Amino acid sequence: MGLWRISTDVLAGSRFVVSPLAETVASLAAFGGQHATSAAQREWLREHGPALRARWGDDPFALPFLHAAIRPGWIADFLVKPPLDDAPAFADELARLAATTDADALAHVTEEYDRPVPAVLREPGLVERAAAVIAWTWEHTLAGDWPRRRRVLQADVVARTERLSSGGWAAVLDGLRPGMRWLGDGRLQVNTYDYPPRTVTGGRLLFIPTTAPRGWVAWEEPGDTHALVYPCRGWLAETTTRATAPLARLLGPVRAEILVLLLDAPKSTTQLVALTGHGLGSVGGHLRVLHDAGLVQRRRAGRSVLYFRTRLGADLAAPQ
């Protein structure tokens, strides 16, 4: 199995980071067609698939590259390097990718590749052309929706960190991504592949959520920075229901939005803040109104207070 031995200092200093580049690469994995897709990705493909196919479907480089670099069980390391900042900008992440040499990128793409490498990938300009595919996908299909996606991913981070405070690292890391288990004593099973153990000490450890149904690992040397890309919780990543106009007129747009966001599972105030983008005081005030009206109830879970819809609230917010 893929086993990481993580020092106490590294684990204590680990960070959750939202990466626009990781989300873009995860989306391209869905477009490439060799990875399973989440409900959020299928919605994205329905909306943007025609434009992607029109732009890249007949391109001699794009699909051969995607099929080689993002294949089942493998994503080329140079595509998503562990971010340097806690809030990385897409342009900065793309610039680091573009600084990769063609030789290094080809080595990443072809590692453990069991078939002839397409000739187009051996031509000069591999990294430049890969960066162009990624940049176009971000600009035309993701940048406009990024504020909402970032809120969804940040809400997942909030849920994980709240769980950390109540249950420790075992509660957070067990099942963070398929095949992952916290074994204790600084040992983390990152996947079920038969790879040699890896020691993570003296550097940085990052956890990066995306809307993909699976994840991958990444690291950069020198620097000893490691990252675990993991799937955002489904009940957050797949929340696409919007408050109807009549419900918004009845309750007000923010209260209607909060009531609809409680569709899938109970959520804490901080999760709702992350999902809606509204301030803590605003969300808390709206929750009090909904609670007083009998539309939501609350219960304590560890150190968190979770809100959930009552039968009345569910009936009121049900799609008509």
Secondary structure, 3 states (H helix, E strand, C coil): CEEEEECHHHHHCCEECCCHHHHHHHHHHHHHCCCCCCHHHHHHHHHHHHHHHHHHCCCCCHHHHHHHHEECCEECHHHCCCCCCCCCCHHHHHHHHHCCCHHHHHHHHHCCCCCCCCHHHHCCCHHHHHHHHHHHHHHHHHHHHHHHHHHHHHHHHHHHHHHHHHHHHHHHHCCCCCCCEEEECCEEEEECCCCCCEEECCCEEEEEEECCCCCEEEEECCCCEEEEEEECCHHHHCCCCCCCHHHHHHHCHHHHHHHHHCCCCCEEHHHHHHHHCCCHHHHHHHHHHHHHCCCEEEEEECCEEEEEECHHHHHHHCCC
